[in-house]
């Protein structure tokens, strides 16, 4: 194999071709906002989610909020910085703003089109229906089964 060097023809310089590697396609990480007033619940969810890939390479990025109002503020700040969440996991009963109220604001005022999964300890049909009526795409009941959580997220991503 002979290596070509730069050649000059008149005033033109001919440079041998260089092999350029194809670009690698990088899938952005899945961004999930976890909203729950229980620090322990948030910690468990973070551990469960960050060990999954959901077909997005090897990275899941989680962020936490301890109530609905903080979730709204977090989503506004992230959007202003050019970052959006793919999924929001929202608890039902929290201190300053309950889940259904926050979901309604997130849908109507923030125009969030990603998936919102409600999480509630209240398995009553009226509570589940209220969550869905406010804009939640799915509702899971506590205690959360890891398999159900992962399957629900996968279904929302497809």
NORLIN-V765071 format. One record per pair of residues at least 4 apart in sequence whose C-alpha atoms are under 7 Angstrom apart, sorted by sequence separation. I is the first residue (numbers start at 1). GAP is how many residues later the second one is. D is the distance in whole Angstrom. If there is no record, write none. Layout:
[[I & GAP & D] [I & GAP & D]]
This chain:
[[8 & 4 & 6] [9 & 4 & 6] [38 & 4 & 6] [39 & 4 & 6] [40 & 4 & 6] [41 & 4 & 6] [42 & 4 & 6] [43 & 4 & 6] [44 & 4 & 6] [45 & 4 & 6] [46 & 4 & 6] [47 & 4 & 6] [53 & 4 & 6] [66 & 4 & 7] [67 & 4 & 6] [68 & 4 & 6] [69 & 4 & 6] [70 & 4 & 6] [71 & 4 & 6] [72 & 4 & 6] [73 & 4 & 6] [74 & 4 & 6] [75 & 4 & 6] [76 & 4 & 6] [77 & 4 & 6] [78 & 4 & 6] [79 & 4 & 5] [94 & 4 & 5] [97 & 4 & 7] [98 & 4 & 6] [99 & 4 & 6] [100 & 4 & 6] [101 & 4 & 6] [102 & 4 & 6] [103 & 4 & 6] [104 & 4 & 6] [105 & 4 & 5] [106 & 4 & 5] [107 & 4 & 5] [124 & 4 & 6] [125 & 4 & 6] [126 & 4 & 6] [127 & 4 & 6] [128 & 4 & 6] [129 & 4 & 6] [130 & 4 & 6] [131 & 4 & 7] [132 & 4 & 5] [145 & 4 & 6] [146 & 4 & 6] [147 & 4 & 6] [148 & 4 & 6] [149 & 4 & 6] [150 & 4 & 6] [151 & 4 & 6] [152 & 4 & 6] [153 & 4 & 6] [154 & 4 & 6] [8 & 5 & 5] [36 & 5 & 7] [53 & 5 & 5] [65 & 5 & 6] [78 & 5 & 5] [79 & 5 & 5] [93 & 5 & 5] [97 & 5 & 7] [105 & 5 & 7] [106 & 5 & 6] [107 & 5 & 5] [122 & 5 & 7] [123 & 5 & 7] [131 & 5 & 6] [132 & 5 & 6] [144 & 5 & 7] [7 & 6 & 6] [8 & 6 & 6] [36 & 6 & 6] [53 & 6 & 6] [65 & 6 & 5] [78 & 6 & 6] [92 & 6 & 6] [93 & 6 & 6] [106 & 6 & 6] [132 & 6 & 7] [6 & 7 & 7] [7 & 7 & 5] [53 & 7 & 6] [92 & 7 & 4] [6 & 8 & 6] [7 & 8 & 7] [34 & 8 & 6] [91 & 8 & 6] [92 & 8 & 7] [6 & 9 & 5] [90 & 9 & 6] [6 & 10 & 7] [50 & 10 & 5] [5 & 11 & 7] [49 & 11 & 7] [50 & 11 & 7] [128 & 11 & 6] [4 & 12 & 6] [118 & 13 & 7] [46 & 16 & 7] [118 & 18 & 6] [123 & 18 & 6] [117 & 19 & 6] [122 & 19 & 7] [116 & 20 & 5] [117 & 20 & 6] [118 & 20 & 6] [119 & 20 & 6] [120 & 20 & 6] [121 & 20 & 5] [116 & 21 & 5] [117 & 21 & 5] [118 & 21 & 4] [119 & 21 & 5] [120 & 21 & 5] [121 & 21 & 5] [115 & 22 & 6] [116 & 22 & 7] [117 & 22 & 6] [118 & 22 & 6] [119 & 22 & 6] [120 & 22 & 6] [119 & 23 & 7] [30 & 26 & 6] [92 & 26 & 7] [29 & 27 & 6] [67 & 27 & 6] [69 & 27 & 7] [87 & 27 & 6] [88 & 27 & 6] [89 & 27 & 6] [90 & 27 & 6] [91 & 27 & 6] [92 & 27 & 6] [28 & 28 & 7] [34 & 28 & 7] [67 & 28 & 6] [68 & 28 & 7] [69 & 28 & 6] [86 & 28 & 5] [87 & 28 & 5] [88 & 28 & 5] [89 & 28 & 5] [90 & 28 & 5] [91 & 28 & 5] [92 & 28 & 5] [107 & 28 & 7] [27 & 29 & 6] [30 & 29 & 7] [31 & 29 & 6] [32 & 29 & 6] [33 & 29 & 6] [34 & 29 & 6] [35 & 29 & 6] [36 & 29 & 7] [37 & 29 & 4] [67 & 29 & 6] [68 & 29 & 5] [86 & 29 & 6] [87 & 29 & 6] [88 & 29 & 6] [89 & 29 & 6] [90 & 29 & 6] [91 & 29 & 6] [27 & 30 & 6] [29 & 30 & 5] [30 & 30 & 5] [31 & 30 & 5] [32 & 30 & 5] [33 & 30 & 5] [34 & 30 & 5] [35 & 30 & 5] [36 & 30 & 5] [37 & 30 & 6] [67 & 30 & 6] [68 & 30 & 6] [89 & 30 & 7] [100 & 30 & 7] [104 & 30 & 5] [29 & 31 & 5] [30 & 31 & 6] [31 & 31 & 6] [32 & 31 & 6] [33 & 31 & 6] [34 & 31 & 6] [35 & 31 & 6] [36 & 31 & 6] [68 & 31 & 6] [100 & 31 & 5] [103 & 31 & 6] [104 & 31 & 6] [29 & 32 & 6] [35 & 32 & 6] [103 & 32 & 6] [35 & 33 & 7] [69 & 33 & 7] [103 & 33 & 7] [68 & 34 & 5] [72 & 34 & 7] [100 & 34 & 5] [35 & 36 & 6] [115 & 41 & 6] [33 & 52 & 7] [32 & 53 & 6] [31 & 54 & 5] [32 & 54 & 6] [33 & 54 & 6] [34 & 54 & 6] [35 & 54 & 6] [36 & 54 & 6] [31 & 55 & 5] [32 & 55 & 5] [33 & 55 & 5] [34 & 55 & 5] [35 & 55 & 5] [36 & 55 & 5] [30 & 56 & 6] [31 & 56 & 7] [32 & 56 & 6] [33 & 56 & 6] [34 & 56 & 6] [35 & 56 & 6] [37 & 57 & 6] [36 & 58 & 7] [54 & 100 & 6]]
